[in-house]
Structure formats: structure tokens, C-alpha cells
Amino acid sequence: MPLDASYDHAAARQFFDAQASEIAHNYGRGRAVVAVDGAVGSTEFGRELGAALARAGHTSVFASIDDFVSSPADRIGARQTPSEYYEQRYDYATFRRVLIDPFRLGGSTGFVVAAFDEGASRSIEPVWRTAPPDAILVVAGPFLARPELRGTFNYTIYLETPRRPRDLVLDEALDHYAGVAEPRFTATAIVDTTDPELPRRVFADSC
């Protein structure tokens, strides 16, 4: 998150520490997976949350769903519609196989936090990692509350913001996603990031 003279470090840290404390209180034993669901600012939010979990004494692992995009060869059509983008953008089978499933096994089982480099349009050579038995995985990115991923995450944070992505197809795909998945109403926590430097918790029945 970019900082300026008005940035309130104490307030931001207090917010993330409180969020981390809630997660650690409920999922402090054994492996847990947290989703930060959002297309704008989710990476920065996820990394801040990971830092707060570390301050709380828990090992955290960060991953972005954008490192699990589908190969262009597996997508239908060069110019995707918003619904096609939503359906085809990410390789959830690989995401589960190399990250979610082995991470949940715990112990010395290795897992991979990135599988595809979209900029280079190629698969990433697997780098297998391990973590302590009580590690918490934080996954950031859009569409994480989609029906196919229900049950994948112990705790889901939905980021609500008026800021929109620059990619027009992604922007329209987010509207499609909101209609089919209703992520605001299935999230464990809703966070307003209108001011990304001062996030605040809101509730599903808030206007």
C-alpha cells in the first residue's frame, strides 16, 4: 500500500492485528487457509495480514491466485466475454493439487505457491516448500468465494471498494461473479478498503 504523510500507521496496524487475532483465535491449531477475496488491493492486504499473523506468533504463507492462471492454450477464444473470463481465467485443479491439498496435509508434505507465469506465458518450475504444523496460508485474488471453492477456505475476507480494475473484461467479470456467487453474503468478514491505508470492518446488512 502506498504511504503518504497522512498515513496512520498505528490505526492500520491495529486493524490488521485485530483481524489476525480473530483468525489465530479460531484457527490457531493445525493448518488453516484464509482467502482475501478482491481484484484491487488484495495482494497488499494479504501481505499485511500475513505480517500481522507473524506478529501474533503464527507462521504465515502467502499465495496469489494470479500465479495459478490457466495457460492461454486452455482458454476458449482470444477475446473472452466476462463470463468466459470468470469461468476460464484460473486453473483451480492445479491450485488444489499443488497448494491447497498438500498444505492441508501438514507435516513435511511439500506445497507450491506459484504454478504459472502469465507475463512469460509459461509454467513455473515447481519450488516445493514446507511450513510448521500450525501455519496459516493466506490466498489473495478475485473470485475466491465462487461456488466451486466453497469449503476450500476456513476464513474468507471480502474486500469492498469503489476502485475498479483497469482491465475492462475483469471489471465486468467481477459484476458477473457478484451475481452468481454473492461473495459479500458468504464471507466471514467484509472489509471496506475505500481508503486502502485505513481498512475498516463492515457488516453484510450495511448500506
C-alpha positions in Angstrom: 0.0 0.0 0.0 1.5 3.4 -0.9 2.2 5.6 2.1 1.9 9.3 2.4 2.2 11.9 5.2 -1.4 11.3 6.3 -1.0 7.5 6.7 -1.9 6.4 10.2 0.5 3.5 10.9 -0.9 2.9 14.3 -4.6 2.6 13.1 -3.7 0.4 10.2 -1.5 -1.9 12.4 -4.3 -2.1 15.0 -6.8 -3.1 12.3 -4.6 -5.9 10.9 -3.5 -7.1 14.4 -7.2 -7.4 15.4 -8.0 -9.3 12.2 -5.0 -11.6 12.7 -6.0 -12.1 16.3 -9.5 -13.2 15.4 -8.2 -15.7 12.8 -5.5 -17.0 15.2 -8.0 -17.4 18.0 -10.3 -19.5 15.8 -7.7 -21.4 13.8 -4.5 -21.3 15.8 -4.1 -25.1 15.9 -3.3 -27.1 12.8 -3.2 -25.7 9.3 -5.7 -23.1 8.2 -6.4 -21.4 4.8 -7.6 -17.7 4.6 -8.9 -16.1 1.4 -8.6 -12.4 0.7 -11.2 -12.0 -2.0 -10.7 -9.0 -4.2 -9.4 -7.8 -7.5 -8.0 -4.5 -6.3 -5.6 -4.3 -3.4 -5.9 -7.9 -2.3 -2.2 -8.7 -2.6 -1.2 -5.8 -0.4 -3.9 -6.6 2.1 -2.9 -10.3 2.2 0.7 -9.4 2.8 -0.2 -7.0 5.6 -2.4 -9.7 7.2 0.5 -12.2 6.9 2.8 -9.7 8.7 0.2 -9.3 11.5 -0.1 -13.1 11.8 3.6 -13.2 12.3 3.4 -10.6 15.0 0.9 -12.8 16.7 3.4 -15.6 16.6 2.0 -17.7 13.7 3.9 -18.7 10.6 2.0 -17.5 7.5 2.4 -18.4 3.9 1.3 -16.0 1.1 0.0 -17.0 -2.3 -1.8 -15.2 -5.1 -4.4 -16.9 -7.3 -2.9 -14.9 -10.1 0.0 -17.3 -10.0 -2.4 -20.1 -11.0 -3.9 -18.7 -14.2 -4.8 -21.1 -16.9 -2.5 -21.5 -19.9 -3.7 -19.3 -22.8 -3.9 -22.6 -24.8 -6.6 -23.8 -22.4 -8.8 -20.7 -22.8 -11.5 -20.5 -25.4 -11.3 -17.5 -27.7 -8.8 -14.7 -27.9 -11.3 -12.1 -26.8 -13.2 -13.6 -23.8 -16.6 -12.4 -22.6 -16.9 -11.6 -18.9 -18.5 -14.9 -18.1 -15.8 -16.8 -20.1 -13.1 -14.8 -18.2 -14.7 -15.8 -14.9 -15.0 -19.5 -15.9 -11.6 -19.9 -17.6 -9.2 -17.5 -16.0 -7.8 -19.7 -13.3 -6.6 -23.3 -13.1 -8.3 -24.4 -9.9 -7.4 -28.0 -10.4 -3.7 -27.2 -10.2 -4.3 -24.7 -7.4 -5.9 -27.5 -5.3 -3.4 -30.2 -6.3 -0.1 -28.5 -5.6 -1.1 -25.9 -3.0 -4.3 -26.4 -1.1 -4.4 -30.2 -0.7 -0.7 -30.7 0.3 -0.8 -27.7 2.6 -3.7 -29.1 4.5 -1.9 -32.4 4.9 0.6 -30.6 7.2 3.8 -32.2 8.4 6.7 -32.4 5.9 4.4 -32.5 2.9 5.6 -30.0 0.3 3.4 -27.5 -1.5 3.8 -25.0 -4.3 2.7 -21.3 -4.1 3.0 -20.5 -7.8 2.4 -22.5 -11.0 2.2 -20.2 -14.0 4.0 -17.0 -15.0 1.5 -15.1 -17.1 3.9 -12.4 -18.1 6.3 -15.1 -19.6 3.3 -17.3 -20.7 4.9 -20.4 -19.3 4.6 -22.8 -16.4 6.9 -22.2 -13.4 9.3 -24.9 -12.3 7.8 -26.1 -9.0 9.5 -24.9 -5.9 8.3 -27.2 -3.1 8.0 -25.6 0.3 7.1 -26.8 3.8 5.8 -25.0 6.9 5.2 -25.7 10.6 2.1 -27.7 11.6 0.2 -24.6 12.7 1.0 -22.4 9.6 -1.8 -20.3 8.1 -2.0 -19.9 4.3 -3.2 -16.5 3.0 -4.5 -16.6 -0.6 -5.3 -13.3 -2.3 -7.1 -12.5 -5.6 -10.6 -12.3 -7.2 -13.4 -14.9 -7.4 -12.3 -16.8 -4.3 -15.8 -17.2 -3.0 -17.1 -18.9 -6.2 -19.2 -22.0 -5.5 -16.5 -24.4 -6.7 -14.2 -23.2 -4.0 -16.7 -23.4 -1.1 -15.1 -25.4 1.7 -11.5 -24.6 0.5 -11.0 -21.7 3.0 -11.5 -21.7 6.7 -12.0 -17.9 6.7 -12.8 -15.6 3.8 -12.3 -11.8 3.8 -14.2 -9.9 1.1 -12.7 -6.6 0.2 -15.3 -4.0 -0.7 -14.0 -0.9 -2.6 -15.3 1.6 -5.2 -11.9 1.2 -7.0 -12.2 -0.8 -10.2 -9.5 -2.8 -12.1 -8.1 -1.3 -15.3 -8.9 -4.4 -17.2 -12.4 -3.9 -18.6 -13.2 -7.6 -19.0 -12.1 -8.3 -15.4 -14.2 -5.4 -14.3 -17.3 -6.8 -16.0 -16.4 -10.3 -14.8 -16.5 -9.1 -11.2 -20.1 -8.0 -11.8 -20.9 -11.4 -13.1 -19.2 -13.0 -10.1 -21.1 -10.9 -7.7 -24.4 -12.0 -9.3 -23.6 -15.8 -9.3 -21.6 -16.1 -6.1 -22.9 -13.3 -3.9 -19.4 -13.1 -2.2 -20.5 -10.3 0.2 -23.0 -12.6 1.9 -20.9 -15.7 2.1 -17.7 -14.0 3.5 -16.6 -14.5 7.1 -15.6 -10.8 7.2 -16.3 -7.8 4.9 -13.6 -5.1 4.9 -14.2 -1.7 3.3 -10.9 -0.6 1.6 -12.3 2.6 0.1 -9.2 4.1 1.8 -6.7 1.3 1.3 -4.5 2.7 4.1 -7.3 2.6 6.6 -9.4 -0.5 6.1 -12.4 -1.0 8.3 -14.7 -3.9 9.1 -18.3 -3.6 7.9 -21.3 -6.0 8.0 -23.4 -7.6 5.3 -26.5 -5.6 6.1 -24.6 -2.3 5.9 -25.6 0.2 3.2 
